[in-house]
Amino acid sequence: MILELYPAATIGLSYKILTYKIESGWVALGYLKDGVSIYTNNSHHIAPFKSAFPKIKTCKASFNFKVTDAIDESALEQVINSAMQNWTDPSPLSV
């Protein structure tokens, strides 16, 4: 989904986590034993998602999906777009 939205994103590792970057922002994707984590550069990127889906585990600026969680793709796209288009913290993985 990230590359569909941002095909020109560069892919690299930051703290051993797969990170997709463009000039204006980034999103990182971490793999867990039973799911994935999406990391952003600021908590305001996930705030609407966190309010809409309180059962999904979240941290400061990230959330964790279990394999069994239903994922609202539209809401996830909004998080990705917010993080990729609104760089707010130049330090990597401020989560």
C-alpha positions as CSV (number, residue, x, y, z in Angstrom):
1,M,0.0,0.0,0.0
2,I,2.8,2.4,0.8
3,L,4.5,2.0,-2.5
4,E,1.1,2.2,-4.3
5,L,0.6,5.6,-2.7
6,Y,4.3,6.7,-3.0
7,P,6.0,4.8,-5.8
8,A,9.0,7.2,-5.7
9,A,9.7,6.5,-2.0
10,T,13.1,5.3,-1.1
11,I,13.3,2.2,1.0
12,G,15.9,1.7,3.6
13,L,16.5,0.5,7.1
14,S,16.3,2.7,10.2
15,Y,17.0,1.0,13.5
16,K,16.6,-2.3,11.5
17,I,13.1,-1.3,10.5
18,L,11.9,-1.1,6.9
19,T,11.4,2.7,6.3
20,Y,9.8,4.4,3.3
21,K,10.9,8.0,2.8
22,I,10.1,10.9,0.6
23,E,11.3,14.4,1.0
24,S,8.3,15.5,3.0
25,G,8.0,12.5,5.4
26,W,8.4,8.8,6.2
27,V,6.6,5.7,7.4
28,A,8.2,2.6,8.8
29,L,6.9,-1.0,8.8
30,G,8.0,-3.4,11.4
31,Y,7.2,-7.1,11.4
32,L,6.1,-8.8,14.6
33,K,5.6,-12.4,15.5
34,D,1.9,-12.1,15.1
35,G,1.5,-9.0,12.9
36,V,3.0,-5.7,11.9
37,S,3.7,-2.3,13.3
38,I,3.3,1.0,11.4
39,Y,5.6,3.8,12.7
40,T,5.2,7.5,11.9
41,N,7.1,10.6,12.9
42,N,4.6,12.2,15.2
43,S,1.6,11.2,17.3
44,H,-0.8,13.5,15.6
45,H,-0.6,11.3,12.4
46,I,-2.2,8.4,14.2
47,A,-4.6,10.4,16.5
48,P,-7.7,10.0,14.2
49,F,-7.0,6.3,13.7
50,K,-6.5,5.8,17.4
51,S,-9.9,7.4,18.1
52,A,-11.7,5.5,15.4
53,F,-10.1,2.1,16.3
54,P,-9.5,2.0,20.1
55,K,-9.0,-1.8,20.1
56,I,-5.9,-1.6,17.9
57,K,-2.8,-1.3,20.1
58,T,-1.0,2.0,19.7
59,C,2.1,3.6,21.1
60,K,3.2,7.3,20.9
61,A,3.3,7.5,17.1
62,S,2.7,4.0,16.0
63,F,0.2,1.1,16.1
64,N,0.4,-2.6,15.9
65,F,-1.9,-4.8,13.8
66,K,-2.3,-8.5,14.8
67,V,-2.8,-11.0,12.0
68,T,-6.4,-11.3,13.2
69,D,-7.2,-7.5,13.2
70,A,-9.6,-6.2,10.6
71,I,-7.8,-3.3,8.8
72,D,-9.7,-0.3,7.5
73,E,-7.6,0.5,4.4
74,S,-9.0,4.0,4.0
75,A,-8.1,4.9,7.6
76,L,-4.6,3.4,7.1
77,E,-4.1,5.4,3.9
78,Q,-5.0,8.6,5.8
79,V,-2.3,7.8,8.4
80,I,0.3,7.0,5.7
81,N,-0.6,10.2,3.7
82,S,-0.4,12.3,6.9
83,A,3.0,11.0,7.9
84,M,4.5,11.1,4.3
85,Q,3.3,14.6,3.6
86,N,3.9,16.3,6.9
87,W,7.4,15.9,8.2
88,T,7.3,17.2,11.7
89,D,10.4,15.7,13.4
90,P,13.7,15.2,11.6
91,S,14.9,12.5,14.0
92,P,14.3,8.9,12.8
93,L,11.5,6.9,14.5
94,S,10.4,9.3,17.2
95,V,7.9,6.8,18.5
